[in-house]
Amino acid sequence: MIDPKVSTSGIAYPDDLALLKRVYDRICQERGIGAGSAEAADLAAQAMALFAAGVFDEDEINRSLS
């Protein structure tokens, strides 16, 4: 049975969005990236692209973006 809280289709459920936000916030803080900046938008797009490509593990997303 498929866990409805874990996406295998690239659809981001609330728990997925929370995971992506944690990674995004952590990297923004580490790099001093300002909210609303072009660099922040690029980071968010990269995180979503990884997720859409099937990368659902928080540590793997974090490593890929760091």
Legacy VTK file of the C-alpha trace (Angstrom):
# vtk DataFile Version 3.0
C-alpha trace
ASCII
DATASET POLYDATA
POINTS 66 float
0.000 0.000 0.000
1.227 3.496 -0.827
1.629 5.881 2.107
-0.614 8.855 1.216
1.747 11.227 3.037
4.757 10.351 0.863
4.733 11.343 -2.780
5.933 8.989 -5.462
4.385 11.083 -8.225
6.143 14.398 -7.689
3.050 15.881 -6.046
4.072 17.763 -2.910
1.855 16.992 0.068
1.900 19.146 3.236
4.578 16.983 4.896
6.673 17.191 1.720
6.364 20.982 1.660
7.398 21.135 5.323
10.477 19.023 4.520
11.403 21.246 1.567
10.916 24.369 3.695
13.173 22.999 6.454
15.938 22.331 3.925
15.380 25.712 2.241
15.405 27.604 5.554
18.526 25.769 6.771
20.502 26.489 3.609
19.334 30.122 3.455
20.481 30.624 7.045
23.825 28.889 6.470
24.557 30.939 3.340
23.008 34.201 4.510
20.524 34.191 1.640
17.876 36.872 1.997
14.185 36.069 1.633
12.826 37.174 -1.707
16.237 37.382 -3.330
17.048 35.871 -6.705
19.359 33.406 -4.960
16.516 32.324 -2.652
14.211 31.803 -5.620
16.883 29.751 -7.374
17.388 27.605 -4.273
13.640 26.977 -3.988
13.460 26.019 -7.669
16.386 23.628 -7.261
14.752 21.998 -4.214
11.470 21.538 -6.083
13.313 20.147 -9.121
15.006 17.524 -6.947
11.669 16.613 -5.408
9.983 16.398 -8.808
12.815 14.127 -9.972
11.996 11.691 -7.170
14.397 12.764 -4.435
12.262 12.606 -1.278
14.896 12.110 1.432
15.614 15.245 3.484
19.292 14.484 3.976
19.770 13.735 0.280
18.056 16.967 -0.761
20.151 18.901 1.750
23.394 17.323 0.492
22.465 17.960 -3.131
21.785 21.638 -2.472
24.725 22.297 -0.156
LINES 1 67
66 0 1 2 3 4 5 6 7 8 9 10 11 12 13 14 15 16 17 18 19 20 21 22 23 24 25 26 27 28 29 30 31 32 33 34 35 36 37 38 39 40 41 42 43 44 45 46 47 48 49 50 51 52 53 54 55 56 57 58 59 60 61 62 63 64 65
